[in-house]
Amino acid sequence: MEQSFIMVKPDGVQRNLVGDIVQRFENKGYTLAAAKLMSIPGEMAEKHYDELKDKPFFDSLISFITSGPVFAMVWEGENVIAEARKMMGATNPAEAAPGTIRGDYAVQVGMNVIHGSDSPESAAREIDLFFDKSEIQSYEKHVADWV
């Protein structure tokens, strides 16, 4: 069972989009394994975006992601990483197709509502950064209890 880290960014939380975004993933058939509303400390934000530290927009990215609460989640399911990327749409909302999260809700690159892992390696790193293993309630762990 593949896992992905998905985060509703401060602009999405402020605009009350969390419920709609969660519903889209549930409607697709994915299972929510962990979720929390949190403020990201600066050091955590820098670790999260470490691969972008040499980019000219790094400081403004850190400032934005720490500017308000985010809704951090772990989603599980078959091909969840690739499918979540499709559901989110292009990073630049001007290029995001209608029907995608960014196509429907975002207007600028700097505030594009949502983040999602782009590979199994980044998913593992991001999940470990944002969640303690005890916070993740994997469907696979509990399927026997539910059946």
Phi, psi and omega in degrees: 000120181279146176239149176223147173267127178232137181224126170278121185283171184307323180293323178290321177294313181300325182272008177061042180263357185303311183300317180295319180294316176301316180299321179299317180290321177295316179298329178290337178110009179274158183251129176281119183258338178197149177200145173199144172272128185206159169259134183270122175294152182307316181297320178294319179299318179295322176293318181300318182257026184307322183291350180253008188299337180268001180277148182295339181267004185305310183298319179290328176296314179296317179300317180293311187291339178261005186281345180191178182293152173239162175245103183269138184218155168241124178247144180239150173154171181294127179055033185296328181295306181295318181292323177297321178298320177294317181296325181287323183089177183300147179304320177275112183303333178294339180256357182280133182291146172303143182097341174274163181300311180289326177296327181272330191237340187258152179234343179217153184300318184293339179225079188250027165074322191214151173233145175215147179303146181252359179198163176301325180293315179291325178299313180299316181295314182291319178299315179296328180288321187263340185228141168281146182305328181291344180275349185264121181252084184292135176303317181301325181293332189245003186301323180294327179290332186271339186273000000 
